[in-house]
Amino acid sequence: MVRLSMCASGKYSSRGPALIPRMKTKHRIYYITLFSVVLLGLIATGMFQFWPHSIESTADWGLDRRSVHDAPLVRLPVSNPIPERGDLSCRMHTCFDVYRCGYNPKNRIKVYIYPLQRFVDEVGVPISSTGLSREYNDLLSAISDSEFYTDDVTRACLFVPSIDVLNQNSLRIRETAQALAMLPRWDKGMNHLLFNMLPGGPPDYNTALDVPRDRALLAGGGFSTWTYRQGYDVSIPVYSPLSADVELPERQPGPRRYFILSSQTAIHREYRAELERLKEENGEALLLLDKCSNLSQGAASARKRCYKGQVFDYPQILQESSFCVVLRGARLGQATLSDVLQAGCVPVILADSYILPFSEVLDWKRASVVIPEEKLPEMYTILKSIPHRQVEEMQRQARWFWDAYFSSMKAIGMTTLQIINDRIYPYAARTYEQWNNPPVVKWSSVNSPLFLPLIPPRSPGFTAVVLTYDRIESLFRVITEISKVPSLAKILVVWNNQNKSPPEDSLWPKIAVPLKVVRTKENKLSNRFFPYDEIETEAVLAIDDDIIMLTSDELQFGYEVWMEFADRLVGYPGRLHLWDHEMGKWKYESEWTNEVSMVLTGAAFYHKYFNYLYTYKMPGDIKNWVDAHMNCEDIAMNFLVANITGKAPIKVTPRKKFKCPECTAIDGLSLDQTHMVERSECINKFASVFGTMPLKVVEHRADPVLYKDDFPEKLKSFPNIGSL
């Protein structure tokens, strides 16, 4: 037994000790490996969770992603497909897929930039002699820093290649086209945008990029009417390198040393001969500059111009002239145009068939003079016929165009994207005024009622703006009555008394909506139309502090009428203007009539956009005249709205009595006899300033349905409508 046991023990010990350690080591390695894999997975998951990333995140154009040397190398086989030449019939509705843009609550397209790559042919020769230029790098960086940019390719509406085609002279045409066709989302160029400033090459110098590009949009710097696809391509300026190197302080508009200046160095000899003839005829009024022959070539000589041995600094010399000539060169688009605008010199453009930069939105008649090339001999006579005041306005506009749209690659890129954005979201597009008027004040979060968006307004309801001086009891009654209106969002009390403080907070009526008191610095009637930040709704109810007779039904009905006619003045007290044949002038009529041409803003709804127009865009001296005479601010608002819209106001409800039976204050403006006389003077004054009579006479009013019918009151939407 013992022996067997020993044998068994010996047998076990001869194999077991050798097998068991190997089994443990094998399991230990397995578990360690498994644990390591799980740990690495957790670490990787954490990094991806908290590290910025997205699909195809290599498109992030951070500072560390812009070096061409670090970009991956891509070889182009000779057999790679080449895109079609370019479809001249393309328009936004035929060659652009707007469904990729989708619904965007901010009405802004999303732009994706492809990752940077180095494209070479089969033998390793790059497709471009310059790689990524500084200008294109600045452009891509500006897009990546803008609100248009997305690094998620699935959300993109527009795709911008990282292939630099700004200057066609540096490209290999065939290979560049093959590189475009290799882009993952190319799809025959659909929704792709290419930027090019120097198109064509010798000897023909085509006015559009020669690289085959299928249906891609082209932002080009030298379009002619033959190559420009209206409403599809975007005509952009040729960027001037001097913009980054030379700072020209803005010069005040006015007369300058020279009347006409020509600074281009490579113009056709026939144009040069014609300019020299004009110089002989008009002497010192015209300065004809050329390249300096006695200076060594280089960067320094590019910033000099000469006339008969006299050396001038360029572009500084441009500020010494009222008009600056911009002639076509080998290409239609010239960087000289940008230099001229920066100098505040009015460009005189002689380049037949040239599509001016951003002409889709910019009104070039306000900043330039375009003359047919055959009219060059008559240029001096044409320019002399322009009034001095108009020249000053054009000088101011030219400089502003440069500041806003030409001054940098960022400005050029953002303007291009905004134009495309406006095509895709036309209901939220910038207006003509926004594109062409230098901003005097920032109109934040205000939409013109003439072009309301197709989405609901941000804040429904209306804000009641009550102008008051010191009628406290009447003011409190007005606030109490207005607070009963279902659509009221806020009450804003404009306290117009600088000699007396508003009542304490505890004394004001307790209402269910916010009540804000704004104290003014001066006692002006125009204070009621100031665009206060507290007005967050589209609709405004202007109401006097003594209008206590309007019921909540009348006010609610007035607001609902305004919602259907947001570009009108919708009010209760109606007035009329008449032509006095005996006196030969306009007369103000306050008697009860069936005709109205005005509604008084003592009780009227209107869009808050008109507050901005009244405060910042009122023609002439009307606003100052109103404040000086303490009268007619309501007539001025009627003139303004009618002039902008060409439409009559809308009177609501039959009520004609608007006298406050309990207001006996002798200082009420309307109780003064001279008040009515001045009202007629106002109409004649305003008609003179506007240069027309914009007020429209109508014979209708808006009443609730069934308001006079013999119908149960509880079934009517607005039972409490006052009588005459």
FENWOMO-V235375 format. One record per residue. RES is the residue in one small letter. PHI is phi in whole degrees, 0 to 359 (NA if undefined). PSI is psi in whole degrees, 0 to 359 (NA if undefined). OMEGA is omega in radians with two decimals (NA if undefined). Layout:
RES_PHI_PSI_OMEGA, RES_PHI_PSI_OMEGA
//
This chain:
m_NA_315_-3.13, v_294_319_-3.10, r_296_316_3.11, l_299_318_3.14, s_298_318_-3.14, m_294_322_3.12, c_294_318_3.11, a_298_318_3.14, s_295_320_3.13, g_294_322_3.13, k_295_318_-3.11, y_294_320_-3.10, s_288_337_-3.12, s_282_337_-3.13, r_245_321_-3.06, g_300_306_-3.10, p_303_331_3.13, a_282_327_-3.09, l_279_317_-3.04, i_299_311_3.10, p_301_322_3.13, r_294_321_3.11, m_297_317_-3.12, k_295_318_3.14, t_296_319_-3.14, k_297_316_3.14, h_291_323_-3.14, r_298_315_3.12, i_297_320_-3.13, y_297_312_-3.10, y_290_323_3.10, i_296_317_3.12, t_298_315_-3.14, l_298_316_3.14, f_297_321_-3.14, s_296_317_3.13, v_298_315_3.13, v_297_317_-3.13, l_297_315_3.11, l_297_323_3.11, g_297_318_3.12, l_295_318_3.12, i_298_314_3.14, a_298_318_3.12, t_298_317_3.11, g_297_319_3.13, m_296_317_-3.14, f_290_334_-3.13, q_288_320_-3.03, f_252_354_-3.14, w_265_134_-3.14, p_301_129_-3.12, h_202_167_3.07, s_193_178_3.06, i_295_133_-3.11, e_52_47_-3.04, s_291_355_3.08, t_293_353_3.12, a_280_357_3.14, d_297_120_-3.07, w_266_58_3.04, g_282_174_-3.10, l_300_332_-3.08, d_271_7_-3.09, r_244_10_-2.99, r_256_356_-3.10, s_280_124_3.12, v_296_328_-3.08, h_294_332_-3.13, d_270_352_-3.08, a_286_147_3.12, p_294_148_-3.11, l_270_133_3.13, v_235_121_3.11, r_269_139_-3.11, l_255_109_3.06, p_297_149_3.14, v_299_330_-3.07, s_279_358_-3.13, n_302_144_-3.13, p_294_155_3.11, i_243_133_3.13, p_298_165_3.04, e_293_161_-3.05, r_302_324_-3.06, g_135_128_-3.05, d_270_110_-3.12, l_290_346_-3.14, s_271_0_-3.07, c_296_136_3.00, r_222_169_-3.06, m_300_329_-3.10, h_274_354_-3.13, t_245_326_-3.03, c_241_9_-3.14, f_232_131_-3.12, d_266_96_-3.10, v_289_342_-3.12, y_290_341_3.04, r_292_335_-3.09, c_282_327_3.06, g_62_187_3.11, y_277_130_3.11, n_229_114_-3.08, p_299_339_3.11, k_266_2_3.12, n_54_48_-3.09, r_223_129_3.10, i_290_159_3.08, k_247_133_-3.03, v_243_130_3.13, y_251_135_3.10, i_254_126_3.13, y_295_149_3.06, p_300_147_-3.13, l_288_131_3.11, q_222_154_3.08, r_257_110_-3.13, f_267_129_3.10, v_226_160_3.10, d_279_188_-3.04, e_296_335_-3.13, v_260_7_3.04, g_92_10_3.13, v_275_127_-3.11, p_298_154_3.12, i_282_346_3.14, s_228_142_-3.14, s_280_345_-3.09, t_247_349_-3.10, g_70_237_3.14, l_255_112_-3.12, s_288_160_3.11, r_299_321_-3.11, e_295_317_-3.12, y_288_326_3.06, n_299_316_3.11, d_298_321_-3.13, l_295_311_-3.14, l_295_323_3.11, s_295_320_3.13, a_296_319_3.12, i_295_317_-3.10, s_293_335_3.12, d_269_358_-3.04, s_265_172_3.11, e_284_351_3.09, f_283_337_-2.91, y_283_143_2.94, t_221_143_3.05, d_260_7_3.09, d_259_107_-3.05, v_297_336_-3.13, t_285_342_-3.14, r_263_356_-2.98, a_286_140_3.02, c_260_329_-3.08, l_227_143_-3.10, f_240_131_3.13, v_243_116_3.10, p_293_152_3.03, s_271_16_3.08, i_271_119_-3.04, d_279_111_3.09, v_241_25_-3.13, l_300_318_-3.08, n_242_109_-3.10, q_295_334_-3.12, n_300_335_-3.07, s_265_4_-3.01, l_254_152_2.88, r_262_112_-2.91, i_302_307_-3.06, r_297_312_-3.07, e_293_324_3.10, t_296_319_3.10, a_297_319_3.11, q_296_322_3.12, a_296_320_3.11, l_298_317_-3.11, a_295_338_-3.14, m_278_349_-3.11, l_299_137_-3.01, p_303_326_-3.07, r_252_21_-2.99, w_303_306_3.06, d_47_54_-3.11, k_59_32_3.05, g_80_4_-3.10, m_301_127_3.08, n_65_23_3.06, h_256_144_-3.09, l_238_126_3.10, l_247_138_3.09, f_254_125_3.12, n_218_130_-3.12, m_248_330_-3.14, l_241_89_-3.11, p_273_170_3.02, g_65_174_3.11, g_204_171_-3.09, p_295_149_0.02, p_266_351_-2.99, d_273_329_-3.10, y_51_70_3.09, n_303_149_-3.06, t_271_6_3.04, a_222_157_-3.12, l_307_131_-3.11, d_279_350_-3.13, v_291_123_3.07, p_303_134_-2.96, r_217_15_3.11, d_54_235_-3.05, r_259_13_-3.07, a_298_145_3.00, l_289_148_3.13, l_235_121_2.95, a_265_99_-2.98, g_247_150_-3.07, g_258_13_-3.13, g_208_32_-3.07, f_298_144_2.92, s_249_172_3.12, t_296_343_-3.13, w_277_331_-3.04, t_251_348_-3.08, y_278_127_3.10, r_265_100_-3.04, q_305_128_3.12, g_77_4_3.12, y_236_298_3.05, d_288_166_3.06, v_235_124_3.09, s_276_121_-3.09, i_244_162_3.11, p_283_161_2.97, v_275_116_-3.07, y_295_136_3.10, s_263_122_3.12, p_301_337_-3.14, l_293_342_-3.13, s_300_324_-3.12, a_273_339_-3.03, d_260_334_-3.05, v_239_129_3.10, e_253_113_3.11, l_258_114_3.09, p_296_144_-3.13, e_296_131_-3.12, r_255_140_-3.13, q_296_139_3.11, p_298_152_3.12, g_150_182_-3.14, p_300_145_-3.13, r_229_174_-3.00, r_300_318_-3.12, y_246_151_3.10, f_272_315_3.12, i_229_139_3.13, l_225_136_3.02, s_240_125_-3.05, s_238_358_-3.08, q_286_146_-3.02, t_253_344_-3.05, a_235_58_3.14, i_257_160_-3.09, h_299_145_-3.07, r_298_331_3.12, e_291_320_3.07, y_294_319_3.13, r_299_318_3.14, a_296_321_-3.14, e_291_321_3.10, l_294_322_3.11, e_294_325_3.09, r_294_318_3.09, l_297_323_3.10, k_298_317_3.12, e_296_324_-3.09, e_284_328_-2.98, n_244_1_2.98, g_60_229_-3.02, e_291_349_3.14, a_292_339_-3.10, l_238_129_3.10, l_249_120_-3.09, l_250_105_-3.08, l_259_158_3.11, d_212_179_3.10, k_295_143_-3.14, c_279_120_-3.08, s_278_340_-3.06, n_263_11_3.12, l_249_146_3.10, s_290_146_-3.10, q_290_146_3.13, g_153_189_-3.10, a_297_325_-3.11, a_294_319_-3.11, s_291_333_3.12, a_293_341_-3.13, r_254_24_3.09, k_230_148_3.01, r_225_151_-3.05, c_229_153_2.99, y_217_110_3.14, k_51_50_3.08, g_84_349_3.10, q_273_128_-3.05, v_259_135_3.12, f_236_145_3.05, d_283_134_3.12, y_241_133_0.23, p_264_10_-3.09, q_304_325_-3.09, i_297_337_-3.13, l_297_333_-3.13, q_287_352_-3.13, e_267_7_-3.09, s_232_149_3.09, s_284_316_-3.14, f_237_143_3.12, c_232_130_-3.07, v_281_134_3.04, v_235_102_-3.11, l_261_155_3.02, r_295_144_3.01, g_249_215_3.05, a_299_326_3.05, r_249_155_3.12, l_291_315_-3.13, g_282_131_-3.10, q_233_136_3.08, a_294_341_3.12, t_303_326_-3.14, l_301_318_3.12, s_295_318_3.13, d_298_320_-3.11, v_294_317_3.12, l_296_320_3.13, q_299_326_-3.13, a_282_354_-3.10, g_70_23_3.09, c_264_137_-3.09, v_286_117_-3.14, p_289_134_3.03, v_253_105_-2.94, i_262_119_3.07, l_240_87_-3.12, a_205_87_-3.07, d_304_138_3.09, s_74_4_-3.13, y_287_130_3.05, i_272_110_-3.07, l_296_149_-3.10, p_303_134_3.08, f_53_29_-3.10, s_294_347_3.07, e_296_331_-3.09, v_235_337_-3.08, l_267_136_3.10, d_268_95_-3.04, w_289_345_3.08, k_295_339_-3.12, r_277_347_-3.03, a_228_356_-3.05, s_210_169_3.01, v_238_121_3.13, v_255_121_-3.09, i_237_133_3.05, p_302_147_-3.08, e_301_326_-3.13, e_290_345_3.14, k_266_9_3.13, l_306_319_3.11, p_299_337_-3.11, e_262_8_-3.02, m_303_314_-3.07, y_298_316_-3.14, t_295_319_3.14, i_298_314_-3.09, l_290_327_3.13, k_294_337_-3.10, s_280_353_-3.12, i_276_127_-3.13, p_300_149_-3.11, h_301_319_-3.11, r_297_321_3.12, q_293_322_3.10, v_299_317_3.13, e_296_319_3.10, e_296_321_3.14, m_292_323_3.09, q_297_318_3.13, r_295_317_-3.12, q_292_323_3.14, a_298_314_3.13, r_296_321_-3.13, w_291_322_3.05, f_304_316_-3.13, w_295_312_-3.13, d_302_317_-3.01, a_277_326_-2.92, y_231_346_-3.02, f_242_343_-2.83, s_291_341_-3.09, s_205_166_3.05, m_295_330_3.07, k_296_314_-3.13, a_298_318_3.14, i_295_315_-3.12, g_295_316_-3.12, m_293_323_3.10, t_295_318_3.11, t_300_313_-3.13, l_294_325_3.14, q_293_322_3.10, i_297_314_3.11, i_295_321_3.11, n_300_318_-3.13, d_294_329_3.09, r_291_323_-3.06, i_280_326_3.09, y_240_70_-3.03, p_296_331_-3.12, y_288_345_3.11, a_245_16_-3.07, a_288_157_3.05, r_294_147_3.12, t_275_169_3.06, y_305_317_-3.12, e_296_320_-3.13, q_294_325_3.11, w_286_324_-2.91, n_247_347_-3.14, n_263_123_3.03, p_303_131_-3.05, p_291_126_3.05, v_268_323_3.13, v_213_150_3.14, k_276_114_3.11, w_269_85_-3.05, s_281_139_3.04, s_55_34_3.12, v_241_126_3.06, n_253_140_3.07, s_293_135_3.12, p_292_347_3.12, l_283_341_-3.11, f_223_59_-3.09, l_291_145_3.11, p_292_163_-3.12, l_272_14_3.10, i_242_156_-3.09, p_299_151_3.11, p_296_158_-3.07, r_297_318_-3.09, s_236_104_3.11, p_290_166_-3.11, g_90_186_-3.11, f_228_159_3.06, t_254_125_3.09, a_271_121_3.12, v_253_112_-3.07, v_253_117_3.08, l_272_128_-3.09, t_218_160_3.10, y_238_294_3.08, d_207_18_3.12, r_273_80_-2.97, i_293_312_-3.08, e_298_313_3.12, s_295_320_3.12, l_302_315_-3.11, f_295_324_3.11, r_293_320_3.10, v_298_314_-3.14, i_299_317_-3.13, t_297_317_-3.13, e_291_316_-3.12, i_297_326_-3.07, s_296_345_3.14, k_277_352_-3.08, v_283_126_-3.06, p_302_325_-3.03, s_271_4_3.13, l_293_130_3.12, a_256_326_-3.07, k_197_152_3.01, i_244_128_3.11, l_243_115_3.13, v_264_119_3.11, v_266_103_-3.08, w_275_108_-2.97, n_260_15_-3.11, n_251_111_-3.11, q_276_349_-3.10, n_262_359_-3.07, k_216_137_-3.13, s_275_152_3.07, p_296_160_3.10, p_300_159_3.09, e_296_156_-3.08, d_303_324_-3.07, s_292_342_-3.07, l_271_344_-3.07, w_287_154_3.12, p_299_144_3.10, k_273_113_-3.09, i_233_167_-3.02, a_269_357_3.13, v_243_160_3.13, p_299_142_3.07, l_233_124_-3.08, k_236_136_3.10, v_250_126_3.11, v_247_124_3.12, r_266_130_-3.12, t_269_159_-3.13, k_273_334_3.12, e_222_151_3.13, n_278_89_-3.13, k_234_140_3.08, l_293_331_-3.13, s_293_349_3.12, n_298_336_-3.12, r_290_339_-3.10, f_253_15_3.11, f_286_141_-3.13, p_281_76_-3.11, y_295_142_3.12, d_297_335_-3.11, e_291_344_3.12, i_277_103_-3.09, e_258_348_3.14, t_269_162_3.05, e_287_322_-3.06, a_269_139_3.09, v_234_134_2.96, l_254_111_3.02, a_273_127_-3.09, i_213_139_3.12, d_282_163_-3.09, d_281_3_3.12, d_242_8_3.13, i_272_81_-3.05, i_257_0_-3.04, m_270_344_-3.12, l_288_132_3.14, t_273_166_3.13, s_295_327_3.09, d_295_319_3.14, e_295_319_3.14, l_290_318_3.13, q_296_319_3.12, f_296_318_3.11, g_300_319_3.13, y_295_320_-3.13, e_291_327_3.03, v_294_317_-3.13, w_299_322_-3.12, m_300_333_3.11, e_273_343_-3.12, f_224_65_-3.00, a_291_347_3.14, d_263_9_-3.12, r_249_162_2.85, l_276_124_3.14, v_242_111_-3.03, g_215_184_-2.99, y_252_305_3.11, p_283_119_3.13, g_262_147_3.11, r_221_168_-3.03, l_221_147_2.98, h_250_141_-3.10, l_229_153_3.06, w_269_121_3.12, d_270_104_-3.08, h_293_326_-3.13, e_291_316_-3.12, m_275_343_-3.13, g_69_36_3.12, k_204_174_-3.11, w_282_151_-3.14, k_228_143_3.11, y_269_131_-3.09, e_239_124_-3.13, s_247_2_3.12, e_289_161_3.14, w_290_124_3.09, t_221_169_3.06, n_275_352_-3.12, e_253_144_3.05, v_222_147_3.01, s_229_354_3.13, m_215_151_2.88, v_239_135_-3.06, l_283_141_-3.10, t_276_13_2.93, g_292_342_3.05, a_198_90_-3.08, a_203_147_3.02, f_263_146_3.05, y_200_167_3.13, h_278_140_-3.06, k_296_343_3.07, y_304_326_-3.10, f_289_340_3.01, n_297_320_3.14, y_291_317_3.12, l_296_317_-3.13, y_297_317_-3.04, t_283_323_-2.98, y_243_345_-3.05, k_233_12_3.12, m_295_128_-3.09, p_296_152_3.01, g_56_218_-3.09, d_253_23_-3.06, i_302_314_-3.08, k_298_316_3.11, n_294_323_3.14, w_297_317_3.12, v_298_314_-3.11, d_293_325_-3.13, a_289_323_-3.08, h_266_353_-3.11, m_51_47_-3.09, n_200_156_2.89, c_75_16_3.09, e_295_329_3.13, d_289_321_3.08, i_295_320_3.12, a_299_319_3.12, m_293_322_3.08, n_297_317_3.09, f_300_314_-3.08, l_298_310_-3.09, v_294_317_3.14, a_295_323_-3.13, n_290_323_-3.13, i_286_318_-3.00, t_262_336_-3.04, g_71_20_-3.07, k_238_156_3.12, a_277_159_3.05, p_286_173_3.10, i_239_120_3.04, k_271_135_3.13, v_243_149_3.13, t_63_153_-3.08, p_282_352_-3.03, r_302_133_3.08, k_241_340_-3.13, k_273_123_3.13, f_229_25_3.09, k_276_141_3.11, c_273_110_-3.04, p_295_338_-3.07, e_252_2_-3.13, c_267_106_-3.08, t_248_14_-3.11, a_297_128_-3.08, i_282_351_-3.12, d_266_8_3.10, g_300_133_-3.05, l_298_320_-3.04, s_287_350_3.13, l_276_349_-3.13, d_281_130_-3.12, q_299_324_-3.12, t_292_343_-3.14, h_302_313_-3.09, m_291_323_3.11, v_297_318_-3.13, e_293_332_3.14, r_298_320_3.08, s_293_320_3.11, e_299_323_3.14, c_300_313_-3.08, i_300_316_3.13, n_292_321_3.11, k_297_312_-3.08, f_292_321_3.11, a_297_325_3.11, s_292_317_-3.13, v_293_316_-3.14, f_288_339_-3.13, g_77_11_-3.14, t_196_172_3.02, m_251_98_-3.05, p_281_343_-3.06, l_296_137_3.14, k_249_135_3.13, v_267_131_3.12, v_227_162_-3.14, e_235_49_3.11, h_216_160_3.03, r_217_165_3.14, a_255_124_3.08, d_236_153_3.07, p_296_149_3.08, v_297_135_3.06, l_68_15_-3.02, y_293_334_3.13, k_256_356_-3.08, d_285_152_3.08, d_282_88_-2.96, f_218_143_-3.13, p_305_129_-3.08, e_302_324_-3.07, k_291_347_3.10, l_265_356_3.13, k_269_144_3.13, s_289_326_-3.10, f_229_78_-3.08, p_287_332_-3.02, n_262_69_3.09, i_254_125_-3.06, g_293_157_3.11, s_273_184_3.12, l_302_NA_NA
//
